[in-house]
Amino acid sequence: MFGLYFSIIGLISGILCSLKAGEKNRNQKNWFVLGFVVPGIMLLILNLLSVIGNNDESEIRTGEEVSFINVF
């Protein structure tokens, strides 16, 4: 009976981790597996991680690089 409960909790946690990973531009398959194996901890870790690729700093840096290139 423990295996059934673990599977249900793992599936729910895996799905939640996969959805959250999609919002943060991370690999959904890997986070599903991690959420299935370690249900509560991985969801907490994923919530603490930042979004990949949507930094305002990187947009500012590319703008500065473009203006620097245009000077020369």
Secondary structure, DSSP 8 states (H G I E B T S, - for coil): -HHHHHHHHHHHHHHHHHHHHHHTT--HHHHHHHHHHSHHHHHHHHHHS--SS--HHHHHHHHHHHHHHHH-
